[in-house]
Amino acid sequence: MARTSVRRVQNDSTDMASFERLWTDSRVASGQTRDWASRMIRDGRLIAAVEHPDVRVFLAHSGADATGYVVVVRSPLSTLSAEPAVWIDQLYVDPAHRRSGVARSLLAVVPITAESIGAGVITAAVPAGHRDTNRFFARLGFTNTTTLRSTTVAALRRHLEPELAGERAGGQAVVRLRRSIRGRARTRQPRVS
């Protein structure tokens, strides 16, 4: 088995094509379509990420084969925090090369990156449903600090609508009350014969 080497991806390097191939494979594995991933590449999303000053992409090689990548982002832990942190945004290893030290080799560059920018904290974005990945990061000393929950705009609006409607349009409650009173009054009136 060849030793794993890791190097930073540059836009003008030959590694860019390997990164695009592995990134496409990772998106397909996570449920996206190959067409969607190809469109993102054509639209320049990967080039923009590689060229962004706060993003570093590293590619692992075993011999001549590109075997995985890690995307590292410099960002504070919180919008209101000035302390720099490093986020492991994406980590992917080709399934044929898993359990051979590729992920560890990729992660070995993360503390070096963190130290180079003065960050004391490294955070990993790990999907909750990926039990093996969560266990892997836990074995490396990562702990749960927060639970990130996501929803669509429409779902949140739907769940908040009753409260928001009452706050926005207090008049609707008054209209409903008046209609209810009128309806009860009609049923109580004696019939005149």
C-alpha positions in Angstrom: 0.0 0.0 0.0 1.4 3.4 -1.0 2.1 6.1 1.6 -0.5 8.9 1.7 0.7 12.4 0.9 -1.4 15.6 1.3 -1.0 18.9 -0.5 -3.1 22.0 -0.9 -5.2 22.4 -4.0 -4.5 25.4 -6.1 -6.8 26.5 -9.0 -4.0 26.3 -11.6 -2.8 22.9 -10.4 -3.4 19.5 -11.8 -5.0 18.6 -8.5 -8.1 20.7 -9.4 -9.5 18.0 -11.7 -9.0 15.3 -9.1 -10.7 17.5 -6.5 -13.6 18.0 -8.8 -14.0 14.3 -9.4 -13.8 13.4 -5.7 -16.2 16.3 -4.8 -18.7 15.1 -7.4 -18.5 11.5 -5.9 -19.1 12.9 -2.4 -22.1 14.9 -3.5 -23.6 11.9 -5.3 -22.9 9.7 -2.2 -24.8 12.3 -0.1 -27.9 12.2 -2.4 -27.3 14.9 -5.0 -27.3 14.1 -8.7 -24.2 14.0 -10.8 -25.8 16.6 -13.1 -26.3 19.0 -10.1 -22.6 18.5 -9.1 -21.4 19.1 -12.6 -23.5 22.3 -12.8 -21.9 23.6 -9.6 -18.5 22.9 -11.0 -19.4 24.7 -14.3 -20.8 27.6 -12.3 -17.4 28.0 -10.7 -18.3 27.1 -7.1 -15.3 24.9 -6.5 -12.9 27.4 -8.1 -14.4 30.2 -5.9 -13.9 28.0 -2.8 -10.3 27.2 -3.7 -9.5 30.8 -4.4 -11.2 32.2 -1.3 -8.7 33.5 1.2 -10.5 31.9 4.2 -10.9 28.4 2.6 -8.1 25.8 2.2 -8.7 22.6 0.3 -6.2 19.7 0.8 -6.1 16.6 -1.4 -4.7 13.2 -0.3 -2.8 11.0 -2.7 -1.9 7.3 -2.4 0.7 6.8 -5.1 -0.7 8.4 -8.2 -4.4 8.2 -7.1 -6.2 11.1 -5.5 -8.0 9.4 -2.5 -9.7 12.1 -0.5 -10.0 15.7 0.4 -10.7 18.0 3.3 -12.1 21.5 3.1 -11.0 23.8 6.0 -12.5 27.2 6.6 -11.3 30.0 8.8 -14.2 31.6 10.6 -15.1 32.6 14.1 -17.2 30.2 16.2 -19.9 32.9 16.5 -20.7 36.0 14.6 -20.2 38.0 17.8 -16.9 36.3 18.7 -13.5 37.7 17.6 -11.6 34.5 18.4 -10.6 32.8 15.2 -11.5 29.2 14.7 -11.0 26.6 12.0 -14.0 24.6 10.7 -13.6 21.2 9.0 -16.4 21.9 6.5 -16.0 18.7 4.4 -14.0 15.5 4.7 -14.3 12.8 2.1 -12.3 9.7 1.4 -12.9 7.5 -1.7 -14.7 4.3 -0.4 -12.0 2.1 -2.0 -9.4 3.8 0.3 -11.2 4.0 3.6 -9.8 2.5 6.7 -6.2 3.0 5.4 -5.2 6.2 7.2 -6.3 8.7 4.5 -8.7 10.6 6.7 -6.0 10.8 9.5 -3.5 12.1 7.0 -5.9 14.7 5.8 -6.7 15.8 9.3 -3.0 16.1 10.2 -2.9 19.3 8.2 -5.8 20.9 10.1 -3.9 21.7 13.4 -1.0 23.1 11.3 -3.6 25.3 9.4 -5.2 26.4 12.7 -1.9 27.3 14.3 -0.8 29.3 11.2 -3.9 31.6 11.6 -3.8 31.7 15.4 -6.9 29.6 15.9 -7.2 27.7 19.2 -10.4 25.8 18.3 -11.1 23.3 15.5 -14.7 22.5 14.8 -16.0 19.7 12.5 -19.3 19.8 10.7 -20.4 16.2 10.9 -23.9 15.2 9.8 -25.9 13.8 12.8 -26.9 10.6 10.9 -23.4 9.5 10.1 -22.6 7.4 13.1 -19.3 6.1 11.9 -18.0 9.6 11.1 -19.2 10.9 14.5 -17.4 8.0 16.2 -14.3 8.7 14.2 -14.2 12.4 15.3 -15.1 11.5 18.9 -12.0 9.2 19.0 -9.9 12.1 17.8 -11.1 14.3 20.8 -14.0 16.2 19.2 -17.0 16.6 21.5 -20.5 17.8 21.0 -20.7 21.5 21.8 -24.0 22.5 20.0 -26.7 20.9 18.1 -27.3 22.5 14.7 -30.9 22.1 13.5 -32.0 23.0 10.0 -35.3 23.6 8.4 -36.7 25.2 5.3 -38.0 28.8 5.3 -41.5 27.5 4.4 -41.5 24.9 7.3 -40.5 27.5 9.8 -43.1 30.0 8.5 -45.8 27.3 8.7 -45.0 26.5 12.3 -44.8 30.1 13.3 -47.8 31.3 11.3 -50.5 31.0 14.0 -48.4 33.1 16.4 -47.3 35.5 13.7 -50.8 35.9 12.4 -52.1 36.8 15.8 -49.4 39.4 16.3 -49.7 40.8 12.7 -53.4 40.9 12.4 -55.1 41.2 15.7 -58.1 42.4 13.8 -58.7 38.9 12.5 -59.4 37.6 16.0 -61.9 40.4 16.4 -63.7 39.5 13.1 -63.9 35.9 14.2 -65.3 36.8 17.5 -68.0 39.1 15.9 -69.0 36.4 13.5 -69.3 33.9 16.3 -71.4 36.3 18.3 -73.7 37.0 15.3 -74.0 33.2 14.6 -75.1 32.5 18.2 -77.5 35.5 18.2 -79.2 34.1 15.1 -79.8 30.7 16.7 -81.2 32.3 19.9 -83.8 34.7 18.3 -87.4 33.5 18.7 -89.3 32.8 15.6 -92.2 35.1 15.0 -95.2 33.4 13.5 
